[in-house]
């Protein structure tokens, strides 16, 4: 399997374990950066590791917090990412990484205490080029908790294993990921034309190169959801927009899960138009969709606040993702490359 170097053959470091470079693209992460980096520094990992923060032009106290973290712990390394774009920041961090394993984390995510040791063990055991696990969405505010529930439910995100769990095994993509660095570099790193979906796109190329992307539910990363409906809508519109860009770039990468939101949006819109123009009977499809959303929200909601908030969250996730997919311009990547 090309790119699947056994980690036992790599340069060894203290404790007999290979070193890990943890890379984080950072932009406006004042709310969560301290907790995110602290969880990495507290890892139960006997090998050497470093934490590389690629700092974008944040408009809050993010960079001040990052500089303080670096001043207090020599394992924290700072690199500049003037564009603020995720893929650019990741590539900048990888370029200075000194260890043969790359673990990608976000500034609003928190890894479990044994995450690095578990991930490196899985890389070695499976021969995969990338391993990842559960995106365990956990909210703090009432709205965030509703979003977290939606993001961990098949009703909200379909059958994606890294959202909802499942059996360990090969996968199309995983959340974030811990990589064999040589395979990552061989694939060309992250494609800097992608504002979103850069993980999915990279994993497609890794698999195309003959590597295996491996999902394992034992790898858990706590994810903090967006805190407002506006932020959630922006996030999911970009998800849909850029997932369509991946589909255009890589033929055969479309699956039914990604077609569900745009199909639901088109059917619901047509249902409303025909219902208004001709007969109330045409309202049946959109009424059925909304009824399923309401019933699902009642079942999924862990509190009365969640049951009330979930319909808005779910409809936003579905319809806005679908709108982004359907409206994604063909010249999107060319436009981003020119910026």
C-alpha positions in Angstrom: 0.0 0.0 0.0 1.8 3.2 -1.2 2.6 5.7 1.5 1.9 3.3 4.3 5.4 3.4 6.0 5.4 1.4 9.2 5.9 3.9 12.0 8.3 1.5 13.7 10.8 2.2 10.9 10.7 5.9 11.4 13.1 8.0 13.5 12.6 7.0 17.1 12.5 9.6 19.9 12.3 9.4 23.7 10.2 6.6 25.1 10.6 4.5 22.0 7.7 6.4 20.3 7.8 8.5 17.2 7.5 12.2 17.6 4.2 14.0 16.8 3.7 17.5 15.4 0.3 18.8 16.3 -0.8 21.5 13.9 -3.7 24.0 14.4 -4.9 26.7 12.0 -5.9 29.6 14.3 -8.3 32.5 13.6 -10.5 34.2 16.1 -10.3 31.4 18.7 -10.2 33.5 21.8 -13.1 31.6 23.3 -11.6 28.1 23.2 -7.8 28.3 22.4 -6.6 28.1 25.9 -8.5 24.9 26.6 -7.7 23.4 23.3 -3.9 23.8 23.6 -3.9 22.9 27.3 -5.6 19.5 26.4 -2.8 18.9 23.9 0.0 19.8 26.3 -1.5 17.5 28.9 -1.4 14.4 26.7 -0.5 11.1 28.2 2.2 10.5 25.5 5.7 9.4 26.4 7.1 10.4 23.0 8.1 13.9 22.0 5.5 16.3 20.5 5.2 19.9 19.5 2.2 22.1 19.1 2.4 24.4 16.0 -0.1 27.3 15.9 -0.6 28.9 12.5 -1.8 32.4 13.4 -4.1 34.2 11.1 -5.1 37.9 11.4 -7.5 37.5 14.3 -9.7 40.4 15.4 -9.9 39.3 19.0 -7.3 38.3 21.7 -6.4 35.0 20.0 -2.8 35.9 19.0 -2.1 37.4 22.5 -3.3 34.2 24.1 -1.1 32.1 21.6 2.0 34.2 22.4 1.4 33.7 26.1 1.1 29.9 25.6 4.3 29.8 23.6 6.1 31.9 26.3 5.1 29.4 29.0 5.8 26.2 27.2 8.6 25.6 24.7 6.6 22.9 22.9 4.3 25.6 21.5 5.6 27.0 18.2 4.1 29.9 16.4 4.0 30.5 12.6 2.4 33.2 10.6 -0.6 32.6 8.3 -1.3 36.1 6.8 -4.2 34.8 4.7 -6.1 33.4 7.7 -7.2 30.5 5.5 -7.3 27.0 7.0 -5.4 25.1 4.3 -2.7 27.8 4.1 -2.2 27.7 7.8 -2.0 23.9 7.9 0.6 23.9 5.1 2.6 26.6 6.9 2.6 24.5 10.1 3.5 21.3 8.3 6.4 23.0 6.6 8.1 23.6 9.9 7.0 20.4 11.6 10.0 18.3 12.8 8.3 15.0 13.5 7.1 12.2 11.2 3.5 12.2 12.4 1.2 15.1 11.8 -1.9 15.4 14.0 -4.4 18.1 12.8 -6.5 19.7 15.6 -8.7 22.9 15.6 -8.6 25.8 18.0 -12.2 25.1 19.1 -11.6 21.4 19.6 -10.4 19.4 22.6 -8.7 16.0 22.4 -9.0 13.2 25.0 -5.9 12.6 27.2 -4.7 9.5 25.3 -5.6 10.9 21.8 -2.0 11.1 20.5 -0.9 7.7 21.9 -4.1 6.0 20.6 -3.8 7.7 17.1 -0.1 6.8 16.6 -0.8 3.2 17.7 -3.7 2.9 15.2 -1.5 4.3 12.4 1.1 1.6 13.1 -1.4 -1.2 13.6 -3.6 -0.5 10.6 -0.9 0.7 8.1 -3.3 3.6 7.3 -2.0 7.0 6.1 -4.6 8.9 8.2 -6.7 7.9 11.2 -9.5 9.8 12.8 -12.5 9.3 15.0 -15.5 10.9 16.5 -16.3 14.6 16.2 -18.1 14.8 19.6 -20.0 18.0 19.4 -20.6 19.4 22.9 -22.3 22.7 23.5 -22.3 25.0 26.6 -25.2 27.5 25.8 -28.7 26.3 25.2 -28.4 27.0 21.5 -25.0 25.2 21.2 -26.4 22.2 23.0 -29.2 22.0 20.4 -26.6 22.3 17.5 -24.5 19.6 19.2 -27.5 17.2 19.4 -28.2 17.8 15.7 -24.6 17.3 14.7 -24.5 13.9 16.5 -27.7 12.6 14.9 -28.4 10.9 11.6 -31.4 13.3 11.2 -29.0 16.2 11.3 -25.9 15.0 9.4 -26.9 11.7 7.7 -24.9 8.5 8.2 -21.4 9.9 8.6 -19.5 7.8 11.1 -17.3 10.5 12.4 -20.5 12.4 13.5 -22.7 9.5 14.7 -20.3 6.7 15.4 -19.9 3.2 14.0 -17.6 0.3 13.6 -13.8 0.9 13.0 -12.6 0.5 9.4 -11.7 2.2 6.2 -13.6 5.4 5.4 -13.8 8.1 2.8 -12.9 10.8 5.3 -12.5 11.3 9.0 -12.6 14.3 11.4 -9.3 16.2 11.5 -6.9 13.3 11.3 -3.5 12.0 12.4 -1.3 11.5 9.4 1.8 9.7 8.2 3.7 12.8 7.2 5.5 11.3 4.2 2.1 10.2 2.7 0.7 13.7 3.4 3.6 15.4 1.6 3.5 12.9 -1.2 -0.2 13.8 -1.8 0.8 17.5 -2.0 -0.5 18.7 1.4 -3.7 20.6 1.7 -5.1 22.3 -1.4 -5.1 26.0 -0.6 -7.9 26.7 -3.1 -10.4 25.2 -0.7 -11.9 27.4 2.0 -13.9 24.5 3.3 -13.9 20.7 2.6 -10.1 20.7 2.5 -10.1 17.6 4.8 -12.4 15.6 2.5 -10.5 16.7 -0.6 -7.1 15.7 0.9 -8.4 12.3 2.0 -9.7 11.7 -1.5 -6.2 12.3 -2.9 -4.6 10.1 -0.1 -7.0 7.3 -1.1 -6.3 7.9 -4.8 -2.6 7.5 -4.0 -3.3 4.0 -2.6 -3.5 4.9 1.0 -6.1 3.9 3.6 -8.0 6.4 5.6 -9.1 4.7 8.8 -12.0 5.6 11.2 -12.0 4.4 14.8 -14.6 5.5 17.3 -12.1 5.2 20.2 -10.5 8.5 18.9 -12.7 11.2 20.4 -12.4 15.0 19.8 -14.7 17.4 21.6 -16.0 20.0 19.2 -17.6 23.3 20.3 -20.4 24.2 17.9 -21.3 27.7 16.6 -23.1 29.8 19.1 -25.6 31.7 16.9 -28.0 30.8 14.1 -26.2 33.3 11.8 -22.8 31.7 12.4 -24.3 28.2 11.9 -26.0 29.2 8.7 -22.7 30.7 7.4 -20.8 27.5 8.3 -23.3 25.2 6.6 -23.6 27.4 3.5 -19.8 27.2 3.1 -20.0 23.4 3.7 -22.4 23.0 0.8 -20.6 25.4 -1.5 -17.3 23.8 -1.1 -18.5 20.2 -1.1 -19.8 21.0 -4.6 -16.4 22.3 -5.5 -14.9 18.9 -4.4 -17.4 17.1 -6.5 -16.4 19.1 -9.6 -12.7 18.6 -8.9 -12.9 14.9 -8.3 -15.3 12.9 -10.5 -16.9 10.0 -8.7 -16.7 11.7 -5.3 -20.4 12.3 -4.9 -22.5 10.1 -2.7 -26.2 10.1 -1.8 -25.6 11.7 1.6 -24.3 14.8 0.0 -27.1 15.0 -2.4 -29.8 14.8 0.3 -29.8 18.5 1.4 -30.0 20.0 -2.1 -32.6 17.5 -3.1 -34.7 18.3 0.0 -34.3 22.0 -0.7 -35.4 21.7 -4.3 -38.4 19.4 -3.4 -39.6 21.7 -0.6 -39.3 24.9 -2.7 -41.2 23.3 -5.6 -43.8 22.0 -3.1 -44.4 25.6 -1.8 -44.5 27.2 -5.2 -46.9 24.6 -6.7 -49.0 24.7 -3.5 -49.4 28.5 -3.7 -50.0 28.5 -7.5 -52.2 25.5 -8.0 -53.5 23.4 -5.1 -52.9 22.9 -1.4 -52.2 19.2 -2.2 -48.8 20.2 -3.4 -47.9 21.3 0.1 -47.8 17.6 1.2 -44.0 17.1 0.6 -43.0 20.2 2.6 -45.5 19.5 5.3 -44.2 15.9 5.5 -40.6 17.2 5.8 -41.5 19.6 8.6 -43.5 17.0 10.4 -40.5 14.7 10.4 -38.3 17.5 11.7 -40.8 18.3 14.5 -41.1 14.6 15.5 -37.4 14.1 15.4 -36.8 17.2 17.5 -39.1 15.9 20.2 -37.4 12.5 20.2 -33.8 13.9 20.1 -34.2 16.9 22.4 -32.7 16.3 25.8 -34.5 19.2 27.4 -37.6 21.4 26.5 -35.2 24.1 25.3 -33.6 21.7 22.9 -36.9 20.3 21.6 -38.0 23.9 20.9 -34.7 25.0 19.3 -33.9 21.8 17.3 -36.4 22.4 14.4 -34.8 25.7 13.6 -31.3 24.2 13.8 -32.1 21.2 11.7 -33.9 23.1 9.0 -31.0 25.6 8.8 -28.4 22.9 8.5 -30.4 21.1 5.8 -31.7 24.0 3.7 -28.6 26.2 4.0 -26.2 23.4 3.1 -28.5 22.6 0.1 -28.5 26.2 -0.9 -24.8 26.4 -0.8 -24.4 23.3 -2.9 -26.9 24.4 -5.5 -25.5 27.9 -5.8 -21.8 27.0 -5.8 -20.3 28.8 -8.7 -18.2 26.9 -11.2 -15.4 29.5 -11.0 -15.3 29.3 -7.2 -11.8 27.7 -6.9 -10.4 30.0 -9.6 -11.8 33.0 -7.8 -10.2 31.9 -4.5 -6.9 31.2 -6.1 -6.8 34.8 -7.4 -7.3 36.3 -3.9 
